[in-house]
C-alpha cells in the first residue's frame, strides 16, 4: 500500500511549510500510525510516529510537553 512517502521527508526540514500546515499533518500521521499499530504493522507505525515527532519538534522545540503523546505511542511499538 503506497508506503514510499513514509520514507521520504523523514528528518528533513520543510522550509516552504508554514507551522499550521505541519501541525495539521501531525494528527493525520498519528491516526494512520494507530491504524498500522492495530494491524500489527509495528515498523510502519513507528516510522509514522517518528515522522510526526520530527515535525512537532521543528514547530514546538525538542522539550515541549505536547511531544509526550507521540513519544508514548512510539514507545508502545517497541521500535525506536
TIVO-2410 file (N, C-alpha, C; in nm, 3 decimals):
# residues 80
REC num residu      c1      c2      c3 atome chaine
REC   1      X   0.084  -0.119   0.000     N      A
REC   1      X   0.000   0.000   0.000    CA      A
REC   1      X   0.088   0.124   0.000     C      A
REC   2      X   0.102   0.198  -0.104     N      A
REC   2      X   0.180   0.318  -0.124    CA      A
REC   2      X   0.256   0.370  -0.004     C      A
REC   3      X   0.360   0.302   0.040     N      A
REC   3      X   0.431   0.344   0.160    CA      A
REC   3      X   0.561   0.416   0.130     C      A
REC   4      X   0.588   0.444   0.003     N      A
REC   4      X   0.713   0.512  -0.031    CA      A
REC   4      X   0.721   0.650   0.034     C      A
REC   5      X   0.609   0.717   0.049     N      A
REC   5      X   0.609   0.850   0.109    CA      A
REC   5      X   0.645   0.848   0.256     C      A
REC   6      X   0.635   0.730   0.320     N      A
REC   6      X   0.672   0.720   0.461    CA      A
REC   6      X   0.821   0.748   0.480     C      A
REC   7      X   0.901   0.705   0.382     N      A
REC   7      X   1.045   0.715   0.396    CA      A
REC   7      X   1.098   0.850   0.352     C      A
REC   8      X   1.039   0.911   0.251     N      A
REC   8      X   1.086   1.041   0.204    CA      A
REC   8      X   1.053   1.149   0.305     C      A
REC   9      X   1.126   1.248   0.319     N      A
REC   9      X   1.091   1.359   0.407    CA      A
REC   9      X   1.115   1.334   0.555     C      A
REC  10      X   1.151   1.214   0.591     N      A
REC  10      X   1.171   1.185   0.733    CA      A
REC  10      X   1.299   1.254   0.779     C      A
REC  11      X   1.286   1.337   0.881     N      A
REC  11      X   1.402   1.404   0.936    CA      A
REC  11      X   1.450   1.524   0.855     C      A
REC  12      X   1.381   1.560   0.749     N      A
REC  12      X   1.421   1.675   0.668    CA      A
REC  12      X   1.336   1.796   0.706     C      A
REC  13      X   1.398   1.910   0.703     N      A
REC  13      X   1.325   2.035   0.728    CA      A
REC  13      X   1.248   2.072   0.603     C      A
REC  14      X   1.127   2.117   0.618     N      A
REC  14      X   1.042   2.155   0.505    CA      A
REC  14      X   1.031   2.306   0.505     C      A
REC  15      X   1.125   2.377   0.440     N      A
REC  15      X   1.130   2.522   0.452    CA      A
REC  15      X   1.008   2.594   0.398     C      A
REC  16      X   0.936   2.538   0.303     N      A
REC  16      X   0.821   2.607   0.246    CA      A
REC  16      X   0.694   2.590   0.328     C      A
REC  17      X   0.696   2.505   0.429     N      A
REC  17      X   0.575   2.477   0.506    CA      A
REC  17      X   0.559   2.578   0.618     C      A
REC  18      X   0.440   2.624   0.634     N      A
REC  18      X   0.409   2.709   0.749    CA      A
REC  18      X   0.377   2.618   0.867     C      A
REC  19      X   0.398   2.667   0.988     N      A
REC  19      X   0.373   2.587   1.107    CA      A
REC  19      X   0.231   2.530   1.112     C      A
REC  20      X   0.126   2.606   1.078     N      A
REC  20      X  -0.009   2.548   1.083    CA      A
REC  20      X  -0.026   2.428   0.990     C      A
REC  21      X   0.039   2.430   0.875     N      A
REC  21      X   0.029   2.316   0.783    CA      A
REC  21      X   0.093   2.192   0.845     C      A
REC  22      X   0.207   2.210   0.908     N      A
REC  22      X   0.276   2.098   0.974    CA      A
REC  22      X   0.192   2.047   1.090     C      A
REC  23      X   0.137   2.138   1.169     N      A
REC  23      X   0.057   2.098   1.285    CA      A
REC  23      X  -0.069   2.023   1.242     C      A
REC  24      X  -0.124   2.056   1.127     N      A
REC  24      X  -0.244   1.985   1.082    CA      A
REC  24      X  -0.210   1.848   1.025     C      A
REC  25      X  -0.086   1.827   0.984     N      A
REC  25      X  -0.043   1.697   0.932    CA      A
REC  25      X  -0.019   1.597   1.045     C      A
REC  26      X   0.026   1.643   1.159     N      A
REC  26      X   0.062   1.554   1.270    CA      A
REC  26      X  -0.054   1.465   1.315     C      A
REC  27      X  -0.176   1.516   1.337     N      A
REC  27      X  -0.285   1.426   1.376    CA      A
REC  27      X  -0.315   1.318   1.273     C      A
REC  28      X  -0.302   1.351   1.145     N      A
REC  28      X  -0.324   1.251   1.040    CA      A
REC  28      X  -0.218   1.142   1.046     C      A
REC  29      X  -0.094   1.182   1.066     N      A
REC  29      X   0.014   1.083   1.080    CA      A
REC  29      X  -0.009   0.994   1.201     C      A
REC  30      X  -0.052   1.057   1.311     N      A
REC  30      X  -0.079   0.980   1.434    CA      A
REC  30      X  -0.193   0.881   1.413     C      A
REC  31      X  -0.300   0.925   1.346     N      A
REC  31      X  -0.413   0.836   1.322    CA      A
REC  31      X  -0.375   0.720   1.232     C      A
REC  32      X  -0.301   0.747   1.126     N      A
REC  32      X  -0.258   0.640   1.036    CA      A
REC  32      X  -0.164   0.544   1.109     C      A
REC  33      X  -0.076   0.598   1.192     N      A
REC  33      X   0.014   0.513   1.270    CA      A
REC  33      X  -0.066   0.422   1.364     C      A
REC  34      X  -0.173   0.475   1.423     N      A
REC  34      X  -0.257   0.394   1.511    CA      A
REC  34      X  -0.324   0.280   1.435     C      A
REC  35      X  -0.363   0.306   1.311     N      A
REC  35      X  -0.422   0.201   1.228    CA      A
REC  35      X  -0.319   0.092   1.200     C      A
REC  36      X  -0.198   0.135   1.161     N      A
REC  36      X  -0.091   0.037   1.136    CA      A
REC  36      X  -0.062  -0.044   1.262     C      A
REC  37      X  -0.058   0.023   1.375     N      A
REC  37      X  -0.031  -0.047   1.501    CA      A
REC  37      X  -0.139  -0.151   1.529     C      A
REC  38      X  -0.266  -0.114   1.510     N      A
REC  38      X  -0.377  -0.206   1.534    CA      A
REC  38      X  -0.371  -0.326   1.440     C      A
REC  39      X  -0.313  -0.307   1.322     N      A
REC  39      X  -0.300  -0.417   1.225    CA      A
REC  39      X  -0.174  -0.500   1.249     C      A
REC  40      X  -0.096  -0.463   1.349     N      A
REC  40      X   0.026  -0.537   1.379    CA      A
REC  40      X   0.145  -0.496   1.293     C      A
REC  41      X   0.132  -0.386   1.220     N      A
REC  41      X   0.241  -0.335   1.136    CA      A
REC  41      X   0.323  -0.235   1.217     C      A
REC  42      X   0.396  -0.286   1.314     N      A
REC  42      X   0.463  -0.202   1.412    CA      A
REC  42      X   0.575  -0.117   1.351     C      A
REC  43      X   0.646  -0.169   1.254     N      A
REC  43      X   0.753  -0.093   1.191    CA      A
REC  43      X   0.698   0.028   1.119     C      A
REC  44      X   0.590   0.010   1.044     N      A
REC  44      X   0.527   0.122   0.974    CA      A
REC  44      X   0.470   0.223   1.072     C      A
REC  45      X   0.410   0.174   1.180     N      A
REC  45      X   0.356   0.263   1.282    CA      A
REC  45      X   0.468   0.345   1.345     C      A
REC  46      X   0.577   0.281   1.380     N      A
REC  46      X   0.690   0.351   1.442    CA      A
REC  46      X   0.747   0.457   1.348     C      A
REC  47      X   0.754   0.425   1.219     N      A
REC  47      X   0.805   0.519   1.120    CA      A
REC  47      X   0.717   0.645   1.115     C      A
REC  48      X   0.586   0.626   1.119     N      A
REC  48      X   0.495   0.741   1.117    CA      A
REC  48      X   0.502   0.821   1.247     C      A
REC  49      X   0.509   0.752   1.360     N      A
REC  49      X   0.523   0.824   1.487    CA      A
REC  49      X   0.652   0.906   1.487     C      A
REC  50      X   0.759   0.850   1.431     N      A
REC  50      X   0.886   0.922   1.425    CA      A
REC  50      X   0.874   1.046   1.336     C      A
REC  51      X   0.804   1.031   1.226     N      A
REC  51      X   0.783   1.146   1.136    CA      A
REC  51      X   0.701   1.255   1.206     C      A
REC  52      X   0.594   1.215   1.275     N      A
REC  52      X   0.512   1.311   1.349    CA      A
REC  52      X   0.595   1.381   1.456     C      A
REC  53      X   0.678   1.305   1.525     N      A
REC  53      X   0.764   1.363   1.628    CA      A
REC  53      X   0.860   1.465   1.567     C      A
REC  54      X   0.921   1.431   1.455     N      A
REC  54      X   1.013   1.523   1.390    CA      A
REC  54      X   0.946   1.654   1.350     C      A
REC  55      X   0.825   1.643   1.297     N      A
REC  55      X   0.752   1.764   1.257    CA      A
REC  55      X   0.717   1.850   1.378     C      A
REC  56      X   0.671   1.784   1.485     N      A
REC  56      X   0.636   1.860   1.604    CA      A
REC  56      X   0.758   1.924   1.668     C      A
REC  57      X   0.871   1.855   1.666     N      A
REC  57      X   0.993   1.913   1.722    CA      A
REC  57      X   1.035   2.037   1.644     C      A
REC  58      X   1.016   2.035   1.513     N      A
REC  58      X   1.051   2.152   1.432    CA      A
REC  58      X   0.966   2.273   1.470     C      A
REC  59      X   0.840   2.249   1.500     N      A
REC  59      X   0.748   2.358   1.530    CA      A
REC  59      X   0.757   2.400   1.676     C      A
REC  60      X   0.761   2.302   1.767     N      A
REC  60      X   0.749   2.330   1.909    CA      A
REC  60      X   0.882   2.332   1.985     C      A
REC  61      X   0.984   2.270   1.929     N      A
REC  61      X   1.109   2.254   2.000    CA      A
REC  61      X   1.115   2.115   2.064     C      A
REC  62      X   1.235   2.067   2.094     N      A
REC  62      X   1.252   1.929   2.139    CA      A
REC  62      X   1.204   1.898   2.281     C      A
REC  63      X   1.178   1.999   2.363     N      A
REC  63      X   1.142   1.976   2.502    CA      A
REC  63      X   0.998   2.013   2.534     C      A
REC  64      X   0.915   2.028   2.433     N      A
REC  64      X   0.778   2.073   2.455    CA      A
REC  64      X   0.691   1.958   2.508     C      A
REC  65      X   0.602   1.985   2.605     N      A
REC  65      X   0.518   1.878   2.662    CA      A
REC  65      X   0.419   1.816   2.563     C      A
REC  66      X   0.387   1.885   2.454     N      A
REC  66      X   0.295   1.826   2.355    CA      A
REC  66      X   0.359   1.711   2.278     C      A
REC  67      X   0.488   1.688   2.296     N      A
REC  67      X   0.556   1.575   2.231    CA      A
REC  67      X   0.529   1.444   2.306     C      A
REC  68      X   0.484   1.453   2.428     N      A
REC  68      X   0.468   1.334   2.512    CA      A
REC  68      X   0.376   1.228   2.449     C      A
REC  69      X   0.257   1.263   2.397     N      A
REC  69      X   0.172   1.158   2.338    CA      A
REC  69      X   0.238   1.084   2.221     C      A
REC  70      X   0.314   1.157   2.140     N      A
REC  70      X   0.383   1.092   2.028    CA      A
REC  70      X   0.488   0.996   2.081     C      A
REC  71      X   0.563   1.040   2.180     N      A
REC  71      X   0.666   0.954   2.239    CA      A
REC  71      X   0.605   0.830   2.305     C      A
REC  72      X   0.493   0.847   2.373     N      A
REC  72      X   0.426   0.733   2.435    CA      A
REC  72      X   0.380   0.632   2.330     C      A
REC  73      X   0.318   0.682   2.224     N      A
REC  73      X   0.270   0.591   2.120    CA      A
REC  73      X   0.385   0.522   2.049     C      A
REC  74      X   0.493   0.594   2.024     N      A
REC  74      X   0.608   0.532   1.961    CA      A
REC  74      X   0.667   0.425   2.053     C      A
REC  75      X   0.669   0.452   2.182     N      A
REC  75      X   0.719   0.354   2.278    CA      A
REC  75      X   0.639   0.225   2.280     C      A
REC  76      X   0.510   0.235   2.255     N      A
REC  76      X   0.426   0.114   2.252    CA      A
REC  76      X   0.462   0.021   2.138     C      A
REC  77      X   0.520   0.074   2.030     N      A
REC  77      X   0.556  -0.012   1.919    CA      A
REC  77      X   0.678  -0.099   1.951     C      A
REC  78      X   0.758  -0.054   2.047     N      A
REC  78      X   0.878  -0.128   2.082    CA      A
REC  78      X   0.991  -0.108   1.983     C      A
REC  79      X   0.974  -0.016   1.888     N      A
REC  79      X   1.075   0.011   1.785    CA      A
REC  79      X   1.116   0.157   1.799     C      A
REC  80      X   1.247   0.180   1.816     N      A
REC  80      X   1.295   0.317   1.836    CA      A
REC  80      X   1.393   0.357   1.730     C      A
***
